[in-house]
Structures are given as structure tokens and as C-alpha cells.
């Protein structure tokens, strides 16, 4: 029998599945495309990097919050997902979402400076 998620520490694979890491590159590409189409002159790599960080953080936040909101439904329809399977706790999912949105906000604030 597997120990509870809380006693195992952080399951990085479960967190990456929670935030749908492989799909984040579409969010980054969308932000980069918008910037490159509408920015005057040569692209600023600092701005592109911060846009990528902000987009990623918001995407990760949304994916985590979706799983948090749907956790009861997923027990029936998708029991292998990180929350219903117990690979990540509700508190862990909330922390991951909080870190993601915090990172996005920091990136946006740095864009404004």
C-alpha cells in the first residue's frame, strides 16, 4: 500500500500533470506572437521572457484551479488525475496554484518597470 501523499513529500510528476506542463508552450507562443506582431522595432528578449513567465504562470494557475474545482467530478470520470488519485493533496494543489499566480504577477510587475 502506498503512503498518503502528505507523507511522501512532493510528487513532481503529479504537480506537472496537475498544471498540464506539456501544454504550456501554446500559451507562451500566443503571448510571443502577439508581442512580435504588435511591438515596434526589434524584439526585446527581456520582455519576451517576462511574457513567457506571466503566460506560463497564468496557464498553470488556471489548470490547477480547474482540477481543484472539478475534483469531486474527477473522482468518477478521471480517477487517475493527481487530486482524485491522492498523488497530490488539495492543500498541495492550492499551493501550486498560488505559486503559479504569484509568479505571473511578479512577471507582470517586472514588465511594467
N, C-alpha and C positions, 0 to 999 in steps of 0.2 A: 504494500500500500504506500502511495506517495504521501509525504508530509504536506501539511497545509502550505499554501503559497507564502504566507507570512513568515513561516519558519525557514524557508529556503532562501530568502533574500530576493534579489531582483532577478527575474527571468527575462533577460534581454530579448530573446526571441518573442516572448509573449508581448512585450512592450512594442516591439517593431510591428507585430501583427495588429495590435490594438490601434496604432496610429497609421496603419496601411503604408508603411515606409516605401515599398516599391513603386507606389503610385504618385509620390510627391513630386516627381520630376515634371509632371504635367503642370502642376501649379507654378513651379519655378519657370518653366518655359513660357507660360502665359504672361507672367509678370515681365520677363525679359523681353518678350516680343512687343508688349505694349510700350515698354521703355524705349526700345530700339526704334520703333516706328515713330514715336512722337517726340523723342528727345532731340534737341537741336545739336548739331555738331557731332564730334567724336564721342563714343560712349565712355562714361566714367565707370571704371571697374569697381570702385568703392560703392557706388550707387547700385550697380548690378548685384554685388554681393549682399548688400543690405536688403535689397528687394527679394533676393532668394531666401534670405533668413526670415524675413517677415512673411513671405508667402508660405514657406515651409511651416513656420510656427502656427499660422492660422489654419493651415490644412490639417496638421497633426491635432490641433485643438478640436477642430470640427469632427474628425474621425473618432477621437476618443469620446467626445461628448455624445456622438451618435450611438456608440456602443453602450455608454452609461445609460442613456435614455431607453435603449431597446433591450437591456439586459434580461428582463423577465420574458419578453417575447423570444429572445435568442435561446433561452433555456430549452424551448421546444423546437424552434426552427433551425438553430445553428449552435448546437451544444458544444461544438469543438472550438468556438471562439474563446479568446483569452478569459473574459469575465465569466461566462456560464460554466466553463470547464474548470475554473478555480486556479488557472495558471497565473492570474493576476487578481488581486483583491479590488474591491470597489474603491477603497482608500488609495491604493496604488494607481488606479486608473484616474482618479480625481487629481492626484499629484502630477501624473504625466500630463494631463490636460492643462493644469495650472502652470507647469514649467513651460509648456509649448506656447501658451498665450502670453506669458511673461517675456519669453524670448522674442516673440513677434513684436510686442510693444516696445521693447528696448531697441530693436532694429528700426522701427518706425521713428522713435525719438532720435536715434542717431542719424537717420536720413534728414531730419529737419535741422540738424546742427551744421 
